[in-house]
C-alpha cells in the first residue's frame, strides 16, 4: 500500500493505524462483513457503519450536525421517563447479520440496556431512530437507512435536515403491516409529539447554543 493511501486512512479515521490492520477492513470477505465483525476488526475508524455488508466510513461532523445532536440528546433526556426509556447517541444498532448502522440519536427501552461494555443495541430495543442528514450521506440518510429501520420494526423515525442553518424535522411512524414509515408531520420551530412519550423540543434553541 502506498504512502499516499496510508495517509488518507489516517486522516479519515482520525487516528493512526498500521497498513496491515487497515488492509483487513479495506478488503471485505467475499460474502461481505457481518455485524459481529465490527467488534473484531483492529483499528477500524470511529463510527464505522455496516450497510448491506459493506463498511461505511463517517466524515468529520459539521458544527450544525454536532449542535443538533446536543440539542436532541439533551431535550429528549429531559422529557423521557427514566424508568422506561434511555437516550443514546453515536451507538450502533444491529438490525440483521449484515446491517449495523449507527443512528445519530436513538431512544431505547430502559430494560434493554446492556452492561457498560456493550457496543451496540438490538433493533427490538429501539423505539426511535434519528438521522441528521449530512451532505456526503444524503442517500443513505434519506432512503436506505429509514428503509432498514422500518424493516427491522423500529416504531418511530426522525430525519433532520439543515435548511439554511435552521433545522427541519420530518417525523415518521411505522406501519407494521407494510413495514414502512408513514409521515406524521414536519416541524420547523418546535417538535411536539405525544409518542413514544410526551416530547416538546424548541428547535430555535439551536441558534443560542
CORUR-V561762 format. One record per residue. N is the residue number from 1. RES is the residue in one letter. NEAR is the number of other ideal C-beta (glycine too) atoms within 8 Angstrom. D_FIRST is the distance of its C-alpha to the first C-alpha in Angstrom with 2 decimals. Layout:
BEGIN
N&RES&NEAR&D_FIRST, N&RES&NEAR&D_FIRST
END
This chain:
BEGIN
1&X&6&0.00, 2&X&5&3.82, 3&X&5&6.76, 4&X&6&8.45, 5&X&8&6.67, 6&X&11&6.96, 7&X&8&10.45, 8&X&8&11.25, 9&X&11&10.91, 10&X&10&13.14, 11&X&7&15.52, 12&X&9&16.03, 13&X&12&16.55, 14&X&7&18.72, 15&X&8&17.60, 16&X&3&14.95, 17&X&10&12.85, 18&X&6&10.56, 19&X&7&6.96, 20&X&6&9.05, 21&X&11&11.67, 22&X&13&9.84, 23&X&9&8.59, 24&X&9&12.36, 25&X&13&13.55, 26&X&5&11.17, 27&X&5&12.34, 28&X&9&16.12, 29&X&5&18.60, 30&X&4&20.63, 31&X&4&23.51, 32&X&10&21.60, 33&X&13&21.48, 34&X&9&24.86, 35&X&12&26.54, 36&X&6&26.45, 37&X&9&22.67, 38&X&14&22.42, 39&X&6&24.14, 40&X&6&21.98, 41&X&11&18.31, 42&X&7&17.25, 43&X&11&16.24, 44&X&9&16.90, 45&X&12&17.66, 46&X&7&21.42, 47&X&7&23.58, 48&X&13&21.22, 49&X&11&23.52, 50&X&17&23.77, 51&X&12&25.42, 52&X&7&26.17, 53&X&10&23.61, 54&X&9&20.71, 55&X&10&19.19, 56&X&10&20.28, 57&X&8&18.97, 58&X&11&21.76, 59&X&8&21.91, 60&X&4&23.95, 61&X&8&27.62, 62&X&7&30.17, 63&X&6&33.44, 64&X&10&35.49, 65&X&12&33.34, 66&X&9&33.57, 67&X&10&37.30, 68&X&14&38.01, 69&X&13&36.48, 70&X&9&38.60, 71&X&13&41.70, 72&X&15&41.30, 73&X&11&40.52, 74&X&8&43.41, 75&X&13&45.86, 76&X&13&45.19, 77&X&8&45.44, 78&X&6&48.75, 79&X&9&50.26, 80&X&12&48.83, 81&X&6&51.29, 82&X&7&49.53, 83&X&4&51.13, 84&X&8&49.67, 85&X&13&46.42, 86&X&10&43.43, 87&X&12&41.07, 88&X&10&37.36, 89&X&10&34.44, 90&X&7&30.69, 91&X&11&31.21, 92&X&12&29.80, 93&X&16&32.21, 94&X&11&31.81, 95&X&11&33.48, 96&X&8&32.60, 97&X&5&30.10, 98&X&11&27.37, 99&X&13&28.59, 100&X&13&28.01, 101&X&13&28.22, 102&X&12&28.90, 103&X&13&32.03, 104&X&13&32.69, 105&X&13&36.01, 106&X&14&37.78, 107&X&14&41.29, 108&X&14&41.64, 109&X&9&44.71, 110&X&10&45.57, 111&X&4&46.32, 112&X&10&42.75, 113&X&6&41.17, 114&X&7&38.92, 115&X&4&38.86, 116&X&4&36.93, 117&X&5&33.88, 118&X&7&33.46, 119&X&7&30.33, 120&X&11&31.78, 121&X&15&35.12, 122&X&9&36.42, 123&X&12&37.41, 124&X&6&41.06, 125&X&8&41.14, 126&X&15&40.23, 127&X&10&43.12, 128&X&12&41.48, 129&X&13&37.92, 130&X&13&37.25, 131&X&13&34.51, 132&X&13&34.40, 133&X&12&32.88, 134&X&11&29.96, 135&X&5&29.27, 136&X&5&25.71, 137&X&11&27.01, 138&X&9&30.43, 139&X&7&30.29, 140&X&10&29.21, 141&X&12&31.70, 142&X&8&34.55, 143&X&8&34.25, 144&X&9&31.91, 145&X&12&32.19, 146&X&13&36.00, 147&X&9&36.27, 148&X&12&34.46, 149&X&15&36.60, 150&X&13&39.73, 151&X&8&38.92, 152&X&11&38.37, 153&X&10&41.82, 154&X&13&41.13, 155&X&8&44.52, 156&X&14&43.65, 157&X&15&40.86, 158&X&12&40.66, 159&X&13&38.51, 160&X&15&38.58, 161&X&8&38.12, 162&X&13&38.05, 163&X&7&40.91, 164&X&4&41.09, 165&X&5&40.38, 166&X&10&42.72, 167&X&12&41.82, 168&X&11&43.12, 169&X&12&43.09, 170&X&10&43.38, 171&X&14&44.79, 172&X&13&44.76, 173&X&10&46.48, 174&X&14&45.59, 175&X&9&47.92, 176&X&5&47.70, 177&X&4&49.21, 178&X&4&46.67, 179&X&9&43.77, 180&X&8&43.14, 181&X&11&43.71, 182&X&8&46.79, 183&X&8&47.19, 184&X&7&49.40, 185&X&5&49.52, 186&X&8&47.69, 187&X&11&48.01, 188&X&8&47.74, 189&X&6&49.65, 190&X&9&50.24, 191&X&10&49.00, 192&X&7&51.99, 193&X&8&51.71, 194&X&5&53.68, 195&X&6&50.93, 196&X&8&49.18, 197&X&10&51.31, 198&X&6&53.10, 199&X&11&50.52, 200&X&9&51.35, 201&X&12&48.55, 202&X&8&49.37, 203&X&14&46.45, 204&X&8&47.94, 205&X&10&47.15, 206&X&11&43.62, 207&X&6&45.16, 208&X&5&46.49, 209&X&7&43.44
END
